[in-house]
Amino acid sequence: MRDAAAILTPQQRGRAAEEASASFLSSQGYEILHRNVRLRIGEIDMIARESGYLVFLEIRSRRHEGLGLPQETVSHRKQARLRRLARLYLAMEKNPDCLCRFDVVGVIIGLYGDVRSIELIKDAF
C-alpha cells in the first residue's frame, strides 16, 4: 500500500503529464522549443519543431479512461482558442508564413504520477 501523502495533486499530475509528454516527444524526434507559453489571451502547453513544422501541442491528461480519453477533451472552442494563440505567437515571432500544425498528446497518469499510457495525435485539427 502506498503512502497517502505521495498522492499527487491535480496540478502535480498535470506537470508530471507535461514532463512525460516532453520526454516522449523528444524520443519521437520533436525538438521542444518552449513550454507553458503564456500570452495575453491564454497559454500554449508546448511548442516544438518536427519534420519541418512548427508544432503547437496541447497536453491533456486524466487519471483513467473511465470518462473517455484525455485527448477527446479538446473541444472545438479549445481548438479555436489554440488557433488564436498560435496566430498571436507567430505575429510576435515575426514568422507568420512557416508551416504549422496542431498536435494533441493524451496522457493517462495515475494518482501517484505513474504514466499508464501516452498517445500522440499528429495534425489533430
C-alpha positions as CSV (number, residue, x, y, z in Angstrom):
1,M,0.0,0.0,0.0
2,R,1.3,3.4,-0.9
3,D,1.6,6.4,1.4
4,A,-1.4,8.7,1.1
5,A,1.0,11.7,1.2
6,A,2.6,10.5,-2.0
7,I,-0.7,11.1,-3.9
8,L,-0.2,13.9,-6.4
9,T,-2.4,16.9,-6.5
10,P,-4.2,17.6,-9.8
11,Q,-1.6,20.3,-10.6
12,Q,1.3,18.0,-9.8
13,R,-0.2,15.3,-12.1
14,G,-0.6,17.9,-14.8
15,R,3.1,18.8,-14.5
16,A,4.0,15.1,-14.5
17,A,2.0,14.6,-17.6
18,E,3.8,17.5,-19.3
19,E,7.2,16.1,-18.3
20,A,6.3,12.7,-19.6
21,S,5.0,14.2,-22.8
22,A,8.2,16.2,-23.3
23,S,10.3,13.1,-22.9
24,F,8.1,11.1,-25.2
25,L,8.0,13.8,-27.9
26,S,11.8,14.1,-27.7
27,S,12.1,10.3,-28.3
28,Q,9.9,10.7,-31.3
29,G,12.2,13.3,-32.9
30,Y,10.5,16.5,-31.7
31,E,12.7,19.4,-30.7
32,I,11.0,21.1,-27.8
33,L,11.3,24.9,-28.2
34,H,9.0,26.3,-25.4
35,R,6.8,25.0,-22.6
36,N,3.9,26.8,-21.0
37,V,4.0,29.8,-23.3
38,R,1.8,32.5,-21.6
39,L,0.2,35.1,-23.9
40,R,-2.3,37.8,-23.1
41,I,-5.2,35.6,-24.2
42,G,-4.1,32.2,-22.8
43,E,-1.4,29.6,-22.7
44,I,0.1,27.2,-25.2
45,D,1.3,24.0,-23.4
46,M,4.2,23.3,-25.7
47,I,5.8,24.4,-28.9
48,A,8.2,22.2,-30.9
49,R,9.8,21.6,-34.3
50,E,9.3,18.3,-36.1
51,S,9.8,17.4,-39.7
52,G,10.0,21.0,-40.9
53,Y,6.8,22.0,-39.0
54,L,6.4,24.4,-36.0
55,V,4.1,22.3,-33.9
56,F,1.7,23.7,-31.3
57,L,0.9,21.0,-28.7
58,E,-2.0,20.6,-26.4
59,I,-1.3,18.2,-23.5
60,R,-4.3,16.6,-21.9
61,S,-4.3,14.1,-19.0
62,R,-6.7,12.0,-17.0
63,R,-6.3,9.5,-14.2
64,H,-8.1,6.8,-16.0
65,E,-10.1,6.2,-19.2
66,G,-13.4,5.7,-17.3
67,L,-14.8,9.1,-18.6
68,G,-13.1,8.8,-22.0
69,L,-9.7,9.5,-23.3
70,P,-7.9,12.8,-22.4
71,Q,-7.3,13.8,-26.0
72,E,-11.1,13.7,-26.5
73,T,-11.5,16.7,-24.3
74,V,-10.1,19.2,-26.8
75,S,-13.3,20.8,-27.8
76,H,-14.0,23.0,-30.8
77,R,-13.9,26.0,-28.5
78,K,-10.4,25.0,-27.2
79,Q,-9.2,24.4,-30.8
80,A,-10.3,27.9,-31.8
81,R,-8.5,29.4,-28.8
82,L,-5.3,27.5,-29.7
83,R,-5.5,28.8,-33.3
84,R,-5.8,32.3,-32.0
85,L,-2.9,31.8,-29.6
86,A,-0.8,30.3,-32.4
87,R,-1.5,33.4,-34.7
88,L,-0.6,35.7,-31.9
89,Y,2.6,33.8,-31.2
90,L,3.6,33.8,-34.9
91,A,2.9,37.5,-35.1
92,M,5.1,38.1,-32.1
93,E,7.9,35.9,-33.6
94,K,7.5,37.7,-36.9
95,N,7.2,34.3,-38.7
96,P,3.6,34.2,-40.0
97,D,4.3,32.0,-43.0
98,C,6.0,29.0,-41.5
99,L,4.5,25.5,-41.8
100,C,2.5,24.8,-38.7
101,R,0.2,22.1,-37.2
102,F,-1.6,21.3,-34.0
103,D,-0.8,18.0,-32.3
104,V,-2.5,16.7,-29.1
105,V,-0.9,14.4,-26.5
106,G,-3.2,12.4,-24.3
107,V,-1.7,11.0,-21.1
108,I,-3.2,8.6,-18.6
109,I,-1.4,9.2,-15.3
110,G,-2.2,7.6,-12.0
111,L,-2.7,9.2,-8.6
112,Y,1.0,8.6,-7.8
113,G,2.3,10.0,-11.1
114,D,2.7,6.7,-12.8
115,V,2.3,7.1,-16.5
116,R,0.0,4.4,-17.9
117,S,-0.2,5.5,-21.5
118,I,0.7,8.3,-23.9
119,E,-0.9,8.8,-27.2
120,L,0.2,11.4,-29.8
121,I,-2.3,12.6,-32.4
122,K,-0.4,14.5,-35.2
123,D,-2.3,17.2,-37.1
124,A,-5.2,16.8,-34.7
125,F,-7.2,19.7,-36.0
